[in-house]
Amino acid sequence: MLREPFITGNSLIHRLDPRLRLIFAMTYSFVVALSNRFPTLVAALVISLMLVSLARLNLREVGKRLLIVNGVVFFFWLVLPLTFEGESLLTIGPFTVSRAGVLLAARITLKSNAILLAFIALIATSSLTTLGHAMNRVRVPEKIVHLLLLTYRYVFVIEQEYQRLSRAAKIRCFHPKTDMHTYRTYAYFIGMLFVRASARAERVHQAMLCRGFKGKFYCLGEFSFRRADFLWSAFMAATIIGLEILEWIKIM
């Protein structure tokens, strides 16, 4: 099963309406992604850190996720300063580090970390099931919601099917190599996964129809909008407007 280490807690963020968290996480991320000025991006990173602090999350788990993303960002720092055209900032032997490349890598770093931290604080603090129902409440197309919930439910079933096929191959003394037999075997693996997934999907669909499924998932719990949600909405709206002001008004 996919681990959801941030869904347990009793912080202010955990108690907020999941619909508001979803809406503001998306809006905030779009604003940060479309921003380019460093004062805006630094402010966004500070705000994201504040959200993580308010959610009282396990910093070690947060750090693991930041490490994965920044591992990818590290390659941008290796490539962009050396390949981006523009004013030369530094020359190291045959390599020239461009100022525009360094600035672009810095923007990518700030944006990716700010958006990831905001999503961890606002989205990862809800279970995937709750997130699916929140998406349904904010009028996300039902087919997308169904796809999300069913994928989360049955991706582990497909993984179990793959493990069963892999064990069967090992029992028959299969050892992967760089030859046609190995390629053919993995092709059979993929083909059988598709066949079994299709058969399983048909059985699940028939079972759902037998239980009265009519194309809609129902949530037993109801979302409620409370005073804390109103105050937090005002805070996030002011934060997003403030970031827009920083982006478009030159700071003296």
Backbone bond lengths (Angstrom), bond angles and torsions (degrees), N, CA, C in turn:
res aa  C-N    CA-C-N  psi(-1)  N-CA   C-N-CA  omega(-1)  CA-C   N-CA-C  phi
1 M - - - 1.462 - - 1.527 109.81 -
2 L 1.338 114.41 149.52 1.451 118.27 175.65 1.514 109.70 -70.00
3 R 1.318 115.63 136.24 1.456 120.16 -179.97 1.518 109.80 -78.29
4 E 1.331 115.68 139.46 1.462 121.81 176.75 1.527 107.77 -128.63
5 P 1.346 117.31 74.90 1.467 119.98 -170.92 1.519 114.28 -74.42
6 F 1.326 118.08 -10.87 1.467 119.64 -172.96 1.531 113.52 -103.86
7 I 1.324 118.29 -0.04 1.468 118.83 -172.59 1.530 112.20 -80.12
8 T 1.326 117.39 -19.46 1.462 119.55 179.04 1.520 109.50 -91.47
9 G 1.296 116.39 135.47 1.458 120.99 179.58 1.511 110.54 157.76
10 N 1.311 115.33 165.47 1.467 120.51 -179.01 1.526 110.58 -129.58
11 S 1.323 115.34 32.93 1.465 119.37 -179.28 1.527 110.89 -79.58
12 L 1.310 115.38 174.60 1.467 120.94 177.37 1.520 110.64 -58.96
13 I 1.326 117.24 -42.30 1.465 121.08 -178.95 1.527 110.47 -64.37
14 H 1.317 117.81 -42.17 1.459 120.47 -179.71 1.526 112.10 -62.74
15 R 1.315 117.81 -30.86 1.459 120.64 -176.37 1.520 113.08 -85.54
16 L 1.320 117.74 -6.93 1.468 120.02 -178.47 1.522 110.64 -74.70
17 D 1.328 114.47 157.55 1.458 121.65 177.66 1.537 109.46 -62.47
18 P 1.337 118.79 123.48 1.472 120.44 -179.45 1.523 113.36 -57.73
19 R 1.329 117.82 -28.96 1.466 119.86 179.06 1.521 110.89 -64.36
20 L 1.331 116.41 -42.55 1.469 120.08 179.12 1.524 110.80 -66.77
21 R 1.317 116.41 -41.01 1.468 119.22 178.98 1.522 110.84 -60.44
22 L 1.318 116.25 -41.30 1.470 120.51 -179.97 1.519 111.02 -65.26
23 I 1.330 116.96 -46.89 1.466 121.23 -177.67 1.517 111.01 -62.88
24 F 1.335 116.72 -47.79 1.464 119.48 -176.44 1.528 111.99 -74.04
25 A 1.322 118.03 -29.89 1.470 119.56 175.51 1.522 110.32 -63.77
26 M 1.315 117.21 -43.18 1.467 120.53 179.56 1.526 110.89 -67.91
27 T 1.331 116.99 -45.49 1.462 120.32 -179.26 1.523 111.49 -63.16
28 Y 1.327 115.45 -46.58 1.459 121.19 179.60 1.532 111.00 -60.19
29 S 1.330 116.73 -42.34 1.467 120.92 -178.71 1.523 111.38 -65.59
30 F 1.331 117.10 -40.40 1.460 119.75 178.14 1.528 110.92 -63.83
31 V 1.331 116.48 -41.94 1.466 120.12 -179.83 1.535 110.04 -63.14
32 V 1.323 117.14 -45.12 1.468 120.72 -179.67 1.524 110.54 -65.48
33 A 1.334 116.95 -42.54 1.465 120.57 -177.18 1.528 111.37 -64.79
34 L 1.333 117.82 -31.56 1.461 121.31 -177.79 1.527 112.83 -91.13
35 S 1.325 117.38 -2.95 1.463 120.96 179.20 1.522 110.65 -85.53
36 N 1.342 115.86 152.36 1.467 120.58 -178.72 1.521 113.79 -130.91
37 R 1.329 117.98 -22.22 1.457 120.55 -176.23 1.525 109.84 -78.90
38 F 1.335 115.40 138.93 1.457 120.29 -175.50 1.539 113.71 -64.59
39 P 1.330 120.37 -36.85 1.474 118.03 175.53 1.525 112.46 -57.90
40 T 1.338 117.11 -38.67 1.462 121.21 178.56 1.521 111.06 -66.45
41 L 1.340 116.34 -44.94 1.457 120.04 -176.57 1.526 111.98 -69.35
42 V 1.325 117.11 -38.41 1.475 119.86 177.19 1.521 109.86 -65.71
43 A 1.347 116.69 -42.34 1.465 120.30 177.63 1.525 110.85 -61.79
44 A 1.340 117.17 -39.55 1.461 120.70 178.95 1.525 110.91 -64.10
45 L 1.326 117.20 -40.42 1.469 120.41 178.52 1.527 110.76 -63.73
46 V 1.325 116.91 -41.35 1.471 120.73 178.44 1.529 110.16 -63.90
47 I 1.332 117.29 -42.26 1.466 121.13 179.25 1.522 110.45 -63.57
48 S 1.329 117.18 -41.89 1.468 120.57 178.65 1.520 111.26 -62.95
49 L 1.321 116.93 -39.67 1.469 120.09 176.38 1.528 110.88 -64.19
50 M 1.328 116.52 -37.22 1.468 120.19 176.02 1.526 110.90 -62.87
51 L 1.337 117.45 -40.71 1.463 120.57 179.24 1.529 110.87 -63.34
52 V 1.333 116.48 -42.48 1.466 119.97 177.16 1.519 110.47 -62.19
53 S 1.325 116.82 -39.93 1.464 120.52 178.51 1.528 111.26 -64.95
54 L 1.339 116.19 -40.95 1.466 119.57 178.34 1.528 111.70 -65.21
55 A 1.333 116.96 -32.07 1.460 120.33 -179.55 1.524 112.41 -78.25
56 R 1.345 117.43 -11.44 1.476 122.76 179.04 1.529 111.15 54.09
57 L 1.310 115.98 52.82 1.459 121.33 -176.56 1.517 110.71 -87.34
58 N 1.311 114.70 160.86 1.460 121.80 175.33 1.525 108.07 -69.98
59 L 1.322 117.04 112.76 1.458 120.82 -174.31 1.529 111.94 -66.28
60 R 1.322 117.32 -28.81 1.465 119.11 178.40 1.532 110.18 -66.33
61 E 1.340 116.87 -42.18 1.462 120.09 178.27 1.529 110.93 -66.69
62 V 1.332 116.11 -39.04 1.467 119.50 176.56 1.524 110.22 -63.08
63 G 1.334 115.74 -42.73 1.465 120.06 179.99 1.518 112.54 -61.69
64 K 1.342 117.68 -36.83 1.468 120.70 178.13 1.521 110.93 -60.38
65 R 1.316 116.60 -42.04 1.460 119.98 -179.30 1.518 111.71 -72.16
66 L 1.322 116.34 -35.96 1.464 119.15 175.43 1.526 110.92 -65.45
67 L 1.317 116.26 -36.27 1.465 120.17 -179.59 1.524 111.17 -63.54
68 I 1.330 116.59 -39.28 1.466 120.05 179.47 1.517 110.65 -64.22
69 V 1.332 116.50 -47.75 1.466 120.47 -178.14 1.521 110.90 -66.34
70 N 1.322 117.16 -44.01 1.460 119.71 -178.30 1.527 112.38 -72.21
71 G 1.337 116.60 -20.00 1.455 118.88 171.35 1.519 111.39 -63.66
72 V 1.352 116.11 -37.21 1.463 120.35 175.51 1.528 110.43 -73.08
73 V 1.332 116.26 -41.53 1.469 120.19 -179.59 1.520 111.14 -62.18
74 F 1.328 116.92 -31.28 1.461 120.98 179.69 1.529 111.72 -56.67
75 F 1.329 116.93 -36.65 1.462 120.15 179.40 1.533 111.25 -67.90
76 F 1.346 116.84 -30.17 1.463 118.94 174.14 1.526 110.52 -63.69
77 W 1.344 116.09 -37.97 1.465 119.42 178.11 1.528 111.44 -67.22
78 L 1.321 116.95 -28.32 1.459 119.76 178.23 1.525 112.41 -77.54
79 V 1.335 116.35 -32.10 1.464 120.45 -171.73 1.525 113.15 -98.12
80 L 1.340 117.27 -50.87 1.468 120.46 -171.02 1.533 113.74 -60.24
81 P 1.339 120.03 -47.90 1.472 118.14 -179.22 1.525 113.52 -61.00
82 L 1.326 117.53 -25.28 1.460 120.84 -177.17 1.524 113.09 -92.05
83 T 1.318 117.42 -19.91 1.471 120.30 -175.03 1.519 113.21 -112.41
84 F 1.330 117.81 -15.77 1.463 120.33 -176.87 1.524 109.66 -81.30
85 E 1.309 116.04 132.16 1.459 119.82 179.78 1.520 110.92 -77.27
86 G 1.324 115.53 149.35 1.455 119.96 178.31 1.515 111.44 150.35
87 E 1.323 115.36 -168.67 1.461 121.96 -178.91 1.518 111.18 -60.83
88 S 1.325 115.92 134.18 1.457 120.90 -179.52 1.523 110.36 -74.49
89 L 1.327 116.34 129.02 1.453 121.39 179.19 1.526 111.73 -101.82
90 L 1.345 115.65 -33.19 1.458 120.31 -176.32 1.528 108.56 -159.95
91 T 1.318 115.42 143.62 1.460 120.72 177.35 1.517 109.60 -119.82
92 I 1.354 115.61 123.57 1.460 121.28 179.58 1.528 107.36 -122.28
93 G 1.316 116.25 97.75 1.460 120.03 -177.62 1.519 110.36 61.37
94 P 1.342 117.58 -125.05 1.467 120.29 -179.94 1.529 113.26 -82.27
95 F 1.345 117.38 -2.66 1.461 120.71 -175.34 1.524 110.17 -101.92
96 T 1.345 114.69 141.93 1.459 121.70 177.38 1.517 109.33 -119.63
97 V 1.317 116.29 123.68 1.462 121.83 179.17 1.521 108.28 -91.87
98 S 1.325 116.87 120.11 1.466 120.80 -177.55 1.523 110.52 -90.82
99 R 1.307 114.89 145.18 1.460 120.68 179.37 1.529 110.93 -65.44
100 A 1.340 116.50 -41.34 1.470 120.35 -179.72 1.528 110.91 -63.29
101 G 1.345 117.30 -37.45 1.455 120.11 178.73 1.518 112.68 -66.35
102 V 1.329 116.64 -40.11 1.467 120.90 177.82 1.528 110.21 -64.36
103 L 1.334 117.08 -43.84 1.460 120.55 180.00 1.527 111.13 -63.74
104 L 1.330 116.44 -40.60 1.461 119.58 179.25 1.526 111.05 -65.20
105 A 1.332 117.54 -42.85 1.466 120.48 177.51 1.530 111.19 -63.02
106 A 1.335 116.89 -37.82 1.462 120.17 178.30 1.527 110.90 -65.98
107 R 1.339 116.57 -40.58 1.473 119.99 178.01 1.532 110.36 -62.67
108 I 1.319 116.80 -44.67 1.467 120.49 179.31 1.526 110.43 -60.86
109 T 1.334 116.86 -40.99 1.463 120.77 179.68 1.525 111.43 -62.48
110 L 1.317 116.90 -48.45 1.462 121.00 -178.57 1.530 111.30 -64.95
111 K 1.330 116.20 -43.52 1.467 119.60 -178.95 1.528 111.57 -64.22
112 S 1.326 116.49 -49.30 1.457 119.87 -175.93 1.528 111.71 -62.73
113 N 1.332 117.77 -41.68 1.459 120.40 179.86 1.523 111.45 -69.60
114 A 1.319 117.62 -40.70 1.469 120.24 179.75 1.526 110.97 -64.43
115 I 1.325 117.33 -44.24 1.459 120.68 -178.83 1.525 110.82 -68.28
116 L 1.340 116.89 -42.80 1.463 119.64 179.86 1.522 111.29 -62.25
117 L 1.324 117.40 -45.32 1.469 120.23 179.99 1.522 111.29 -63.00
118 A 1.336 116.92 -39.52 1.465 120.09 178.58 1.526 110.88 -64.61
119 F 1.325 116.97 -41.36 1.465 119.65 179.35 1.522 111.32 -68.05
120 I 1.329 117.22 -37.31 1.459 119.38 177.28 1.521 110.20 -62.25
121 A 1.338 116.39 -44.18 1.462 120.65 -176.69 1.529 112.35 -71.44
122 L 1.332 117.67 -38.35 1.460 120.46 -172.03 1.520 113.84 -98.87
123 I 1.323 118.08 -34.47 1.460 120.81 -175.42 1.529 112.13 -101.16
124 A 1.334 117.00 -45.42 1.469 119.96 -176.42 1.521 112.64 -68.97
125 T 1.323 118.31 -10.86 1.459 120.95 176.93 1.529 111.84 -83.43
126 S 1.315 117.33 1.11 1.469 122.25 173.03 1.520 108.41 -114.14
127 S 1.316 116.62 145.51 1.458 119.76 174.70 1.531 108.90 -68.30
128 L 1.317 116.01 159.02 1.458 119.65 -178.25 1.529 111.00 -64.36
129 T 1.302 116.70 -32.74 1.464 120.13 177.18 1.528 110.67 -64.66
130 T 1.329 115.97 -46.24 1.464 120.10 177.95 1.518 110.94 -63.13
131 L 1.324 116.58 -39.56 1.457 120.77 178.28 1.529 110.74 -61.72
132 G 1.343 116.45 -41.37 1.463 119.63 178.57 1.514 111.94 -61.52
133 H 1.331 117.28 -43.26 1.466 120.13 179.27 1.528 111.22 -69.31
134 A 1.331 117.21 -34.38 1.465 119.81 175.44 1.529 110.89 -64.53
135 M 1.333 117.02 -40.74 1.469 120.78 176.46 1.519 110.68 -60.67
136 N 1.335 116.40 -39.21 1.461 120.02 178.26 1.523 111.69 -65.21
137 R 1.347 116.62 -36.72 1.468 120.23 -179.01 1.531 112.50 -70.70
138 V 1.331 117.40 -27.31 1.469 119.85 179.57 1.529 111.45 -95.55
139 R 1.336 115.73 20.16 1.468 123.12 171.39 1.528 114.05 70.83
140 V 1.330 117.55 27.40 1.459 118.94 168.44 1.527 107.07 -67.88
141 P 1.345 119.42 138.26 1.470 120.53 -178.86 1.526 112.40 -49.57
142 E 1.342 115.17 135.25 1.462 120.02 -174.35 1.520 112.71 -61.64
143 K 1.331 117.52 -31.29 1.464 119.40 -179.49 1.531 111.02 -64.18
144 I 1.344 116.42 -36.72 1.465 119.86 177.75 1.529 110.27 -67.34
145 V 1.349 115.89 -41.19 1.466 120.00 178.77 1.527 110.39 -63.83
146 H 1.331 116.71 -44.72 1.469 120.12 178.94 1.520 110.68 -61.78
147 L 1.332 116.67 -42.01 1.462 120.59 179.63 1.525 110.91 -61.33
148 L 1.347 116.71 -42.33 1.465 120.67 179.03 1.520 111.21 -62.77
149 L 1.330 117.25 -49.97 1.466 120.94 -175.36 1.527 112.03 -67.68
150 L 1.339 116.80 -42.03 1.458 119.23 -179.24 1.526 111.84 -71.48
151 T 1.342 116.66 -35.22 1.465 119.61 176.32 1.516 110.40 -63.48
152 Y 1.335 116.04 -44.42 1.470 119.79 178.55 1.520 110.96 -62.39
153 R 1.331 116.79 -36.16 1.462 119.84 -177.72 1.528 112.10 -73.85
154 Y 1.336 117.82 -38.04 1.462 119.84 -168.55 1.524 114.51 -109.51
155 V 1.322 118.99 -3.64 1.463 119.33 176.65 1.525 110.67 -63.44
156 F 1.330 116.69 -29.79 1.459 120.16 178.40 1.527 110.90 -73.34
157 V 1.333 116.09 -31.08 1.458 119.55 176.58 1.530 110.35 -65.37
158 I 1.336 116.08 -42.70 1.465 120.28 177.46 1.525 110.41 -63.86
159 E 1.336 116.70 -38.06 1.463 119.96 177.85 1.523 110.76 -63.37
160 Q 1.342 117.21 -37.49 1.465 120.67 177.28 1.525 110.89 -66.81
161 E 1.327 116.84 -37.24 1.460 120.33 176.43 1.529 110.74 -62.59
162 Y 1.335 116.20 -41.61 1.464 119.75 178.79 1.527 110.96 -63.85
163 Q 1.340 116.80 -42.21 1.462 120.14 178.74 1.528 111.26 -62.86
164 R 1.333 116.68 -36.63 1.462 120.26 178.36 1.527 110.74 -65.83
165 L 1.330 116.83 -43.24 1.463 120.12 177.43 1.532 111.36 -65.27
166 S 1.332 116.20 -39.32 1.460 120.34 179.98 1.519 111.24 -65.02
167 R 1.333 117.61 -41.19 1.468 120.34 177.90 1.530 110.81 -65.06
168 A 1.339 115.93 -38.97 1.465 119.04 178.97 1.526 110.69 -63.11
169 A 1.329 117.20 -38.06 1.464 120.52 178.75 1.530 110.96 -68.29
170 K 1.333 117.21 -40.20 1.467 120.23 179.66 1.518 111.17 -66.18
171 I 1.339 116.76 -36.93 1.469 119.74 177.79 1.520 110.34 -61.57
172 R 1.337 115.87 -30.46 1.461 121.12 178.84 1.538 112.05 -90.63
173 C 1.360 114.43 18.87 1.474 121.92 174.06 1.526 112.80 65.74
174 F 1.335 116.76 34.47 1.473 119.60 176.49 1.524 109.28 -80.55
175 H 1.337 116.43 128.00 1.459 122.59 175.95 1.530 107.35 -127.98
176 P 1.329 117.89 117.40 1.470 119.76 -176.27 1.520 112.84 -63.45
177 K 1.315 115.42 134.61 1.458 122.90 177.06 1.525 108.25 -138.69
178 T 1.307 116.25 179.24 1.465 120.60 176.27 1.529 109.14 -96.00
179 D 1.344 114.46 68.36 1.457 119.35 177.74 1.527 109.17 -141.86
180 M 1.312 116.64 172.75 1.454 121.90 -175.90 1.522 111.64 -64.63
181 H 1.336 117.44 -33.67 1.471 119.38 178.87 1.534 110.90 -61.49
182 T 1.331 116.89 -42.34 1.474 120.54 178.55 1.520 111.01 -65.31
183 Y 1.334 116.69 -45.72 1.464 119.72 179.16 1.524 111.01 -61.07
184 R 1.323 116.83 -41.80 1.454 121.11 -179.96 1.529 110.41 -65.29
185 T 1.338 116.43 -40.11 1.464 120.23 179.98 1.519 111.46 -63.60
186 Y 1.356 117.05 -44.64 1.466 119.40 179.10 1.523 111.22 -67.73
187 A 1.319 117.16 -31.49 1.466 119.27 174.81 1.526 110.42 -64.05
188 Y 1.355 116.41 -40.42 1.463 120.23 176.15 1.537 110.15 -64.26
189 F 1.344 116.43 -38.87 1.470 120.21 176.77 1.529 110.13 -54.85
190 I 1.328 115.24 -52.80 1.464 120.23 -176.37 1.527 110.51 -63.34
191 G 1.334 116.06 -42.22 1.460 119.07 179.26 1.516 112.21 -62.01
192 M 1.324 117.17 -44.63 1.462 120.52 179.51 1.518 111.59 -66.64
193 L 1.333 117.12 -34.25 1.469 119.03 176.17 1.514 110.80 -62.06
194 F 1.337 116.83 -43.60 1.467 120.30 178.17 1.528 111.01 -62.90
195 V 1.339 116.12 -42.40 1.465 119.50 -179.71 1.520 111.03 -64.01
196 R 1.339 116.49 -47.05 1.464 119.47 -178.86 1.523 111.91 -69.05
197 A 1.349 116.86 -35.42 1.464 119.58 177.16 1.520 110.70 -64.55
198 S 1.331 116.81 -40.77 1.464 120.13 178.35 1.524 111.19 -64.51
199 A 1.331 116.54 -43.22 1.465 119.79 179.22 1.519 111.15 -65.41
200 R 1.339 116.47 -41.24 1.470 119.92 178.47 1.533 110.53 -64.90
201 A 1.337 117.67 -41.46 1.464 120.93 179.41 1.526 110.94 -60.90
202 E 1.341 116.77 -39.94 1.464 120.17 179.04 1.520 110.98 -64.93
203 R 1.332 116.90 -42.40 1.466 119.96 179.41 1.525 111.09 -65.90
204 V 1.332 116.66 -41.84 1.472 120.15 179.23 1.521 110.37 -63.39
205 H 1.340 116.85 -42.45 1.467 120.41 179.61 1.524 110.98 -61.85
206 Q 1.333 116.90 -43.76 1.456 119.86 178.58 1.522 111.23 -63.92
207 A 1.336 116.59 -39.85 1.465 120.07 178.90 1.527 111.37 -64.72
208 M 1.337 116.65 -38.99 1.463 120.05 178.93 1.523 110.99 -66.61
209 L 1.339 116.78 -39.53 1.465 119.74 177.85 1.527 110.98 -64.53
210 C 1.341 117.08 -38.46 1.462 120.38 177.83 1.522 112.03 -63.42
211 R 1.340 116.17 -25.83 1.467 120.39 180.00 1.529 112.22 -95.96
212 G 1.333 116.33 13.91 1.457 120.24 173.54 1.515 115.38 85.17
213 F 1.336 118.25 20.04 1.466 120.23 179.79 1.525 109.99 -66.79
214 K 1.334 115.75 129.47 1.460 121.57 -178.52 1.523 111.81 -124.78
215 G 1.336 116.61 32.66 1.459 120.32 175.55 1.512 114.66 83.98
216 K 1.340 117.29 18.54 1.465 119.14 -179.39 1.517 109.54 -145.84
217 F 1.339 115.53 134.12 1.463 121.33 173.59 1.525 108.42 -96.30
218 Y 1.313 115.91 137.30 1.467 120.97 -178.06 1.525 109.69 -107.74
219 C 1.306 114.88 140.20 1.465 121.47 179.38 1.527 108.78 -102.04
220 L 1.327 116.60 126.43 1.462 120.33 -179.38 1.525 112.11 -72.12
221 G 1.332 117.20 -28.19 1.466 121.24 178.99 1.517 110.97 -96.70
222 E 1.302 116.67 144.35 1.460 122.16 179.37 1.527 109.59 -105.07
223 F 1.325 115.99 138.16 1.458 121.04 175.77 1.523 108.88 -81.50
224 S 1.332 115.66 141.77 1.467 120.62 -179.38 1.523 109.87 -129.02
225 F 1.316 114.97 144.39 1.463 121.86 179.59 1.518 108.20 -101.22
226 R 1.343 116.10 114.15 1.463 121.08 -175.97 1.522 110.76 -111.28
227 R 1.324 115.33 -179.93 1.456 120.30 -177.92 1.523 111.29 -62.32
228 A 1.335 117.01 -40.71 1.458 120.37 178.49 1.532 110.89 -60.52
229 D 1.328 116.68 -35.91 1.462 120.30 178.08 1.526 110.84 -66.08
230 F 1.316 116.10 -39.50 1.466 119.94 178.70 1.532 110.71 -64.37
231 L 1.333 116.93 -44.91 1.466 120.07 -179.50 1.533 110.82 -65.65
232 W 1.329 116.36 -40.29 1.452 119.29 179.88 1.528 111.05 -68.04
233 S 1.338 116.76 -36.04 1.467 120.21 177.14 1.517 110.54 -62.76
234 A 1.329 116.23 -40.92 1.467 119.92 178.54 1.532 110.16 -64.34
235 F 1.344 116.76 -40.55 1.462 120.53 179.12 1.525 111.34 -63.83
236 M 1.332 117.64 -46.19 1.459 120.76 -178.55 1.528 111.28 -68.06
237 A 1.329 116.36 -37.42 1.466 118.94 177.67 1.531 110.01 -63.68
238 A 1.328 116.47 -43.45 1.468 119.88 178.05 1.531 110.64 -64.35
239 T 1.320 117.11 -37.38 1.464 121.01 178.93 1.523 110.88 -63.58
240 I 1.316 116.99 -45.97 1.466 120.99 -179.11 1.524 110.62 -65.42
241 I 1.330 116.27 -41.67 1.479 119.61 177.14 1.524 110.12 -63.44
242 G 1.344 116.65 -39.64 1.457 120.01 178.63 1.523 112.21 -63.08
243 L 1.327 117.06 -38.75 1.459 119.85 176.78 1.525 111.47 -65.28
244 E 1.318 116.21 -38.32 1.464 119.73 177.04 1.527 111.02 -64.66
245 I 1.325 116.24 -38.99 1.469 119.59 178.28 1.525 110.49 -64.52
246 L 1.335 116.33 -43.48 1.470 119.59 177.06 1.527 111.99 -61.01
247 E 1.322 116.45 -33.58 1.459 120.55 -177.52 1.524 112.21 -73.35
248 W 1.329 116.16 -36.58 1.463 118.57 -170.95 1.521 114.00 -105.41
249 I 1.317 118.87 -14.99 1.460 120.24 178.96 1.532 108.43 -108.81
250 K 1.301 116.65 123.84 1.441 121.40 -177.86 1.519 110.81 -68.81
251 I 1.350 116.39 126.94 1.460 120.66 179.56 1.515 109.45 -79.75
252 M 1.310 117.02 130.03 1.467 121.88 -178.23 1.536 108.82 -78.72
